[in-house]
Each structure stands twice: as structure tokens, then as C-alpha cells.
Amino acid sequence: MTETPNYDDHFDAIVVGAGLAGSAAALTMAQEDLEVLLLERGASPGSKNVFGGTMFTPRVRDLVGEDFEDAPTERYLGRKQFSLLSPEDETAVSVRPSAWQDPPHNDTHMVLRGDFDEWFADQAVEAGATLLTETTVTDVIREGEDGPIVGVETDRPDGAIRAPVVVLAEGGNSLVSEAAGLKEPDKRQEVAIGAKEVRKYDRETIEDRFGLGEKDGASHHYFGEGACGGAVGGGFIYTNKNTLAIGVAYTISDAVEDPRKPDELLDDFKQHPAVAPLVKGGRLVEYSAKAIPEGGASAVPDLAHDGAVIVGDAASLVLNNGIHLEGTNMAIESGYWAGKAVAEAAAAGQYDATALQAYPENLEDSFVMENLEHYDWFGDFAHDEKQFLFKELPKALTEAELEFFKQDREPKETHAKRAKNMVIRALGGWTGAAKRAWKYRKLLS
């Protein structure tokens, strides 16, 4: 356990949580010569994070420069595959652009967060921040009953630590922010629960099964009844150097309707005929579960308060529209802009919500809020279309494919017409097809 700093030490800012958003904020503020205390409840940064997947790294490169070459990435993402699963069948689309095979590899890498988060927090420490691990923040400190936030209470003896501003980067389980009245609890439909296991294999086994070289990786995303029992959600596989991250994620509102527990749903997913050959064998090295905020722009709370800002998952800055699955880049971007805003506030000696307003304003003008606002409709849409998207469509495509590729004495044209009609019927006829095409157009815009 690291030592508690002396309470007469002066900190310009306290960051709660040494994940991506918190470390980005701490690093940004330290680079602006602020005295920053970075608090982490785990034994090390990333030890409490269950993420296993792709990291989008443009802002990380900006922050650390050439040091990014030493970042602990597993593989670069060279191929994406999207699959619709009926209970027994798969319809898949695979994307492997040649441009992704060359540096900077579309700034997308596979990482293990335990390794990456520790490295990223170290960058903040090297820039001048103080890291304090094994420290749980239990509440904020206010000046007066309803006054500005001026520090945090921790679980350490005499654990009150003061600073004029607090950056809340506590992740999707944002209990401190909620208890302080800075945000409302997320609704069931706005939160997904993810169950994930990491399995270890020989490196050659992974590369053979997924058709990879020594450095490239693949992400597989699965939707439909065969992936998540028809819930709004899906399954995934991410390839690391010698491990696979295998998991499912689906909304809590669906989870309460399904008698199966998340680990049982994960086991069913792993046994699907299209998935089982890819994940068979291996040694289980980790199992974890996590709440993932997916409420879109409408779930983002007020980000700037008197003496505090909220960043990353705690601010519901996660995008999932089935095609784009992003959160790491949004966490880092929010931490960066929060850090910049705090530095400006410190220079002015003002820490109220107005003085910190540069953070939400800059975030509003960034890709983060632009993307969240553009796809804010998707959550309600996915639930409204759940029966069709996750059950009827995968089944209809399977039946149409069987008909289209059927080998018998009938003309190919006959099979093609039947296959087309199967899909049209599933879409609700030509009128239904037109209506759905109009609805779905936003996914590609």
C-alpha cells in the first residue's frame, strides 16, 4: 500500500480513479504544472478494470508522444468481423482493409487494461502527479451543507484530503457522484451488464484459428438469438498475444427477464457452433463482470459543478450502436478536456461550475458529444426492434441463404427469387422493407 500524503501537502486537484479518463486528466494537469493527487482503489491502476478489447489511441499519442512506442499493447486491430447468429447458424461480414496493416494501424490496438492502465498512470506520475493506490473514496467534502466541493473522504485513517477541485473518474459504478447529488442513477435500459472471461492459449493456436500474423489481431462481434438469447446486446471475442477475451453484454432490463445468469449466457454463447471452434480449450485465467453505461447523449449528466467535474464512464460517455463500440477514446478525450479546463480555472483562481464550463463546452465540440448525440436514438430503437433484429432477422437470413445456395435441379433464378421473397416477408413486405430501410439509414450516416 502506498503511503498517505501529508495532509499539509497542497494539491491543486484530486482525481478519483486511475482508469483511462482519470489518468488522462491527471497527466494533462501535471503537464500544466498542477499538483495532482491520483487516487485508485485497486492495488494498482487497472486491477479493478475488466475491459478486454480494442483501444483507440489518437489522444494517447498526443499526450505521451514518442513514449507511446513503449505502451503495452497486445496486437493492432487488422480485421473486424460482424456476425448474426440464429440458434445454430451464422451470417458474417468480415472487414480487413490493407491500410490497417500499416502504422499507425488506424490507431486501434488490443490491450489488457491491467497492463495498459498501469503504464498510462505511470505517465502521469512521471509528469509530476502523485499516485495513491488501495484508497477508496467514500464521499466528497463540501464547504458548508450545499457549498462547493473542496475535497474527498477516503477509507484511510484520517482520510480527508482537500483540494479546490475534484475530477470524478470512478467508472460506471459512479456511487460517489450519485451520493453527492451530481448525477441520477442510470436506468435499467441505459446500462448493460457484461460477463467476460480471459482464456490462455499458445500464441500459434490463436494465430491459426483467426488467420493472424505475429502482430495483427481480430475482433469478432456477434448479435442475435445465438449470441445473447435475443436480448439487446451481443457477444464478442478479442485476440491478444496469447489470450482471448470472450464475453457477452446485454441490457439490465433484458437481464431481469432472462432466468439465466450472465455466466450461463456466456457458456451458451461459447457453445454456439460458429463460436465453439474458435474458443475451445485454453486455460481460464480471469472471469469478471461489469456494468457498462449505454444511455447515449440523453444519459450524460451535467459535467461541471462547483469544485468538481465528471469524466469517462462515470459521465456515461460510451457509444454502442452495434457497429461502433467506443468508450476508451471517449474516456481519454474527456479526461484531457477536463484537465485543460481545471488548469484554466487554476490560473484564474476560480473553481465554480462557470469557471469549469470550458470542459463541457470543448467536449460538446469534440467527436465525443457529436457521436453520442448523432446516435442518441439507437437505444430506444434497438429495444423497439428487438424481436426483429435479434431473433427474426438472423433466422430469415439463414433460411434465405440456404435457399439461395441450394443444390438441386431447379434454376438458380428460382432459388434467388425465393430467397429474396423470404427476406422481404421477414421485413414485413415491400412497405415494411421501405420503412425499415428508412429507419436503419441512420446506422450508416
QUIBELUR-V587367 format. One record per backbone hydrogen bond with DSSP energy under -1.0 kcal/mol. CO is the residue of the C=O (numbers start at 1). NH is the residue of the N-H. If there is no record, write none. Layout:
co=[CO	CO]
nh=[NH	NH]
This chain:
co=[6	13	14	15	16	19	20	21	22	23	24	25	26	27	29	30	35	35	36	37	38	39	40	42	44	46	53	55	57	58	59	60	61	64	65	66	67	68	71	75	76	79	80	81	82	83	84	85	89	91	93	95	98	99	102	104	105	107	108	109	110	112	112	113	115	116	117	118	119	120	121	122	123	124	125	130	132	136	139	141	142	148	150	151	152	153	153	156	161	165	166	167	168	172	173	174	175	176	177	178	187	188	190	191	192	193	194	195	196	197	198	198	199	200	202	203	204	205	206	207	215	217	217	218	219	220	221	222	223	224	224	225	228	231	232	234	235	236	237	238	242	243	244	245	246	247	248	249	250	251	252	254	261	262	263	264	265	266	267	269	272	272	275	275	276	283	286	288	290	292	296	297	303	305	306	307	308	309	312	312	313	316	319	324	326	327	328	329	330	331	332	333	334	335	336	337	338	339	340	341	342	343	344	345	345	351	352	354	356	357	358	359	360	361	363	363	366	367	368	369	370	371	373	375	377	378	379	380	381	385	386	387	388	390	391	392	393	394	395	396	397	398	399	400	401	403	411	412	413	414	415	416	417	418	419	420	421	422	423	424	425	428	429	430	431	432	433	434	435	436	440	441]
nh=[9	37	167	39	169	23	24	25	26	27	28	29	30	31	34	33	12	13	130	15	132	17	135	134	47	49	111	109	61	62	63	64	65	67	68	69	70	71	73	110	217	219	95	221	93	223	91	226	86	84	82	80	101	102	105	107	108	57	77	55	74	115	116	117	119	120	121	122	123	124	125	126	127	129	128	38	40	155	153	150	144	143	163	141	161	138	139	159	152	14	309	16	311	174	175	178	179	180	182	181	190	191	294	252	292	250	290	248	288	246	285	286	244	283	206	207	208	209	210	212	76	78	79	239	81	237	83	235	85	227	228	229	231	233	251	249	222	247	220	245	201	240	199	238	197	236	195	234	193	255	256	257	265	266	267	268	269	270	271	272	275	276	278	279	280	200	198	196	194	192	299	300	310	308	149	166	305	168	315	317	316	318	326	321	319	331	332	333	334	335	336	337	338	339	340	341	342	343	344	345	346	347	348	349	350	307	356	357	359	361	362	363	364	365	366	369	370	371	372	373	374	375	376	378	381	382	383	384	385	389	390	392	393	225	395	396	397	398	399	400	401	402	403	404	405	406	415	416	417	418	419	420	421	422	423	424	425	426	427	429	428	432	433	434	435	436	437	438	439	440	443	444]
